[in-house]
Amino acid sequence: MSTETNAAEVAQAATDAAHGSAPGMPQLDFSTFSNQIFWLAVALVAIYLILSRVALPRIAAVLTERQGTITNDIAAAEALKAKAVEAENIYNKALADARAEAQRIAGEARAEIQTELDEAIAKADVEISAKAAESEKAIAEIKAGALDSIKIVASDTAAEVVAAMGGKSDAKAIAAAVSDRMKG
């Protein structure tokens, strides 16, 4: 029986389609507009209630949480920045103190080295003066010895020259002549 009913419905639909009396899309059928408007209003109210009671509070909570997290992160970043600036100031102060200490130590070292150098120079000057005095004394002795040797050689040579010329050499006269000549 159901195949006969289905066949009749199909035949009726084909006849209606051939005569142009098919209603078309049900949404555009004016006879169902009031029913469609009712269900549209029900659907909109249901969507509004679901959004206002469930979805929007969740979204607002997420946005509030994000804003709180951002605010906390910004505050933490500012605190860390302040600590970094303070650490940089401490570092710069320590660096300046270290440089001043290094300059002080270098100055002390220079002064100590200069003192040692002055002492060494004074000691060297004393040694040089002593050696110079010894050298002058030795030179004076050598010079005196050389002058004595020259006097002896000059006296002997003068006596030999006088004897070679046939004269008689007087030792006192030759010594006096050599002494006069050596004085200038």
C-alpha positions in Angstrom: 0.0 0.0 0.0 2.8 2.4 0.6 4.1 2.0 -2.9 0.7 2.9 -4.3 0.6 6.1 -2.1 4.1 7.1 -3.1 3.4 6.6 -6.7 0.3 8.7 -6.4 2.2 11.5 -4.7 4.9 11.4 -7.4 2.3 11.5 -10.1 0.6 14.5 -8.4 3.9 16.3 -8.1 4.7 15.7 -11.7 1.3 17.0 -12.7 1.7 20.1 -10.5 5.1 20.8 -12.0 3.8 20.5 -15.5 0.9 23.0 -14.8 3.1 25.6 -13.0 1.3 25.4 -9.7 4.3 24.3 -7.7 4.7 26.4 -4.6 8.6 26.8 -5.1 10.8 27.5 -2.1 9.0 27.2 1.2 10.7 30.2 2.7 9.1 32.4 0.0 5.6 31.0 0.5 3.6 33.9 2.0 1.2 31.5 3.7 4.0 30.4 6.1 5.5 33.8 6.9 3.9 34.2 10.3 5.1 30.8 11.3 8.6 31.6 10.0 8.7 35.0 11.8 7.7 33.3 15.1 10.5 30.7 14.8 13.0 33.4 13.8 12.1 35.4 17.0 12.4 32.2 19.1 15.8 31.4 17.5 17.1 35.0 18.0 16.0 35.1 21.7 17.6 31.7 22.2 20.9 32.8 20.6 20.8 36.1 22.6 20.3 34.2 25.9 23.0 31.7 25.1 25.5 34.5 24.1 24.6 36.8 27.0 24.5 34.1 29.7 27.3 31.7 28.6 29.6 32.9 25.8 30.0 36.7 26.6 30.8 36.2 30.3 33.5 33.7 29.4 34.9 36.1 26.8 34.8 38.9 29.3 36.5 36.8 31.9 39.3 35.9 29.4 39.7 39.5 28.5 39.8 40.6 32.1 42.4 37.9 32.9 44.5 38.9 29.9 44.3 42.6 30.9 45.4 41.6 34.5 48.2 39.5 33.2 49.4 42.3 30.8 49.2 44.8 33.7 51.1 42.5 36.0 53.7 41.8 33.3 54.1 45.6 32.6 54.5 46.3 36.4 57.1 43.4 36.7 58.9 44.7 33.6 59.1 48.2 35.1 60.3 46.8 38.4 63.0 44.8 36.6 63.9 47.8 34.6 64.3 49.8 37.8 66.5 47.1 39.3 68.6 47.0 36.1 69.1 50.7 36.2 70.1 50.5 39.9 72.4 47.6 39.1 74.0 49.6 36.2 74.5 52.6 38.6 76.1 50.3 41.2 78.3 48.8 38.4 79.3 52.2 37.1 80.1 53.4 40.7 82.2 50.2 41.3 83.9 50.7 38.0 84.7 54.3 38.9 86.0 53.3 42.3 88.1 50.6 40.8 89.6 53.0 38.3 90.3 55.5 41.1 91.9 52.7 43.2 94.0 51.6 40.2 95.1 55.2 39.6 96.0 55.6 43.3 98.0 52.3 43.3 99.7 53.3 40.1 100.6 56.7 41.6 101.9 55.0 44.7 103.9 52.6 42.6 105.3 55.5 40.5 106.3 57.4 43.7 107.9 54.2 45.2 109.7 53.5 41.9 110.8 57.2 41.7 112.1 57.0 45.3 114.0 53.8 44.6 115.3 55.4 41.4 116.4 58.5 43.2 118.2 56.4 45.8 119.8 54.3 43.1 120.9 57.4 41.2 122.3 59.0 44.4 124.2 55.7 45.2 125.4 55.5 41.6 126.5 59.2 41.8 128.4 58.5 45.0 130.0 55.4 43.5 130.8 57.3 40.3 132.3 60.2 42.3 134.4 57.7 44.3 135.6 56.0 41.2 136.3 59.4 39.5 138.3 60.5 42.6 140.2 57.2 42.5 140.7 57.6 38.7 141.9 61.2 39.2 144.3 60.1 41.9 145.6 57.3 39.7 145.9 59.7 36.8 147.8 62.2 39.0 150.1 59.4 40.2 150.7 58.3 36.6 151.2 61.9 35.6 153.6 62.5 38.4 155.4 59.2 37.6 155.5 60.2 34.0 156.9 63.6 34.8 159.6 62.1 37.0 160.4 59.7 34.2 160.5 62.5 31.7 162.8 64.5 34.0 165.1 61.5 34.3 165.1 60.8 30.6 165.5 64.5 29.8 168.4 64.8 32.3 170.1 61.7 30.9 169.6 62.8 27.3 170.9 66.3 28.1 174.0 64.8 29.8 174.6 62.5 26.8 174.1 65.4 24.3 176.5 67.6 26.2 179.0 64.8 26.5 178.6 64.0 22.8 179.3 67.6 21.9 182.5 67.4 23.9 181.4 69.3 27.0 181.5 68.4 30.6 178.1 67.7 32.0 177.2 69.3 35.3 174.3 67.2 36.9 173.0 70.2 39.0 173.0 72.5 36.0 171.3 69.9 33.8 168.7 69.2 36.5 168.0 73.0 36.9 167.7 73.4 33.1 165.2 70.5 32.8 163.2 71.7 35.7 162.9 75.2 34.2 161.9 73.8 30.9 159.3 71.5 32.4 157.7 74.4 34.4 157.0 76.2 31.2 
